[in-house]
Amino acid sequence: MTEENGTEKTTFEERLQSVEGIISRIEEGKLSLEDSVKQFEIGMKTLSQLDEELKGMNRRLTVLKDGKEQELQGGGTDEDL
């Protein structure tokens, strides 16, 4: 997937896999302390972005679900009003 500015946009799953890779590299213990800290910072930033994305998706699903429940409870559409 490509964004409007021509850069590649990674999927949620790809970004999650990158965090898993960071965790593996840090756990291996082969990185220097400085590199471990840099990787940790990147991982935490990515996780924070993923968390915000999940919260947004959850809000969207809640709105969709609530809207469907209202349709079922109301028995019709706005045109019926």
Secondary structure, DSSP 4 states (H G I P E B T S, - for coil): -B-TTSPBPPPHHHHHHHHHHHHHHHHHT-S-HHHHHHHHHHHHHHHHHHHHHHHHHHHHHHHHHHHHHHHHHHTS-GGG-
